[in-house]
């Protein structure tokens, strides 16, 4: 599944059509199931992609950082199998490579 690039402006503007990060969030929730498991998976993916803030920190506070994190998730989704395990493994390997 392909997603458009996430831009910092997406966190500051309201639009009729959902911004790419909203579509990515929806997809991650579908991938993990539902309920608390999906929320925990989303938090784990965001952390593995580089989001260093508390889960209640709004993306509007750090829009450039948030767009970079979502774009890492977007890249991972286009480069690996669409299973929770494969996605997390890919993101963790990317994080290790960046160190």
Secondary structure, 3 states (H helix, E strand, C coil): CCCCCCCHHHHCCCCCCCCHHHHHHHHHHHHHCCHHHHHHHHHHHHHHCCCCCCCCCCHHHHHHHHHHHHHHHHHHHHHCCCCHHHHHHHHHHHHHHHC
